[in-house]
Amino acid sequence: MRQSLFSMLLLLGLIWGGSYYFIKVLIEAFGPWTIVMLRSGLGLAVISVYMAASGKPFGFKGLPWAAVAAMAIVNTCVPWAIIGFSETRIASGTAAVLNATTPLWALALGILFFGTTARRTHWTGMASTAAGLLTLLDFGPSDAARVDGLGFAGMLAASFFYGLGSHLSRRLLDRITPYQATFFTLLLSTLVSGIAASFSESFPIRELADPRHLLVLFGLGVFGSGLAYMIFYRLVQKGGPEFATTVTYLLPAISLLWGFALLHEPLRWHTAAGLVLILAGVYLSSRGARGGPEAERGLSA
């Protein structure tokens, strides 16, 4: 059983780590909101079929709509759109490494607003992550002009939303099932992003018919936004939330490998060194907070 859980964890890391590559490909032809709409819609179709086939209740009556809407916007819709925008300016591997700061945002918000208790390792983790971000960019005083500030800031903003969303989702999952949370989050994300896309972006139908785009969108929507959630919640059920959320630490490394292998993005020494420092900071911070990695629930690309 333990071996199968580790196999599932690796599979989840491969799926979510590849999401940055999929977004990088799609953003060349589609706007960020359109990508969110398409991936949410495909993920919604997957979870709908699964719930209907397995007889799991949808629970439309009595649903806390305001809380679900807040989680859909904060934890899915907005960060997905920001990530799409950011990947027009930075490499997919860099985006994944910056997204590894999500648990630090979750910890900081937990300390400030959600009653999380931190220890000395929390501050050590923060310092390590800050050093990792500077190392990742190979940043020095003479290099400030070449850093894409918008792409960098965009990924930090997306990670902030993920951190906030992890707290909202943890509270919401006390009231509804994980499958209901996934279904209604993707449903509302599809509607909100569809409205935003209709007012701000064109929809290139010819690009949608491109076999390469269809294949990548299938991977992002069906696997990254549908199947991955079911694997994740299965890991929570069988291995516990602490084990399941260790997938967070796999994503940057896997995404860097995806970008290197499929997009021919450079893999330099400072990228690897920055990754090590960031992941060390994330690990120390999650160990330093009461409740451990559980606060990271729901923070994928």
Secondary structure, DSSP 4 states (H G I P E B T S, - for coil): -HHHHHHHHHHHHHHHHHHHHHHHHHTTTS-HHHHHHHHHHHHHHHHHHHHHHHT-----TT--HHHHHHHHIIIIIHHHHHHHHHTTTS-HHHHHHHHTTHHHHHHHHHHHHS-----HHHHHHHHHHHHHHHHHTT--GGGGGGS-HHHHHHHHHHHHHHHHHHHHHHHHTTTS-HHHHHHHHHHHHHHHHHHHHHHH----HHHHT-HHHHHHHHIIIIIIIIIHHHHHHHHHHHH-HHHHGGGGGTHHHHHHHHHHHHS-----HHHHHHHHHHHHHHHHHHHHSTTGGGGGTT---
